[in-house]
């Protein structure tokens, strides 16, 4: 499950980088309109992805 969440969050991160915008719920994040908020949210999503992948590696006893 942790690997699945890690892949989903990483895919969201890559999609937002490529398109330059993403929306979640009623909030729209666009790099050209709000660059600071966009970067903060992307760093948060990347951190969640890294944490999920780390949890997967710990559960599989690879780390």
Protein Blocks (a to p, Z undefined) as FASTA:
>chain_A
ZZmmmmmmmmmmmmmmmnopacehjbccdfklmmmlmmmmmmmmmmmmmmmmmmmmmmno
pZZ
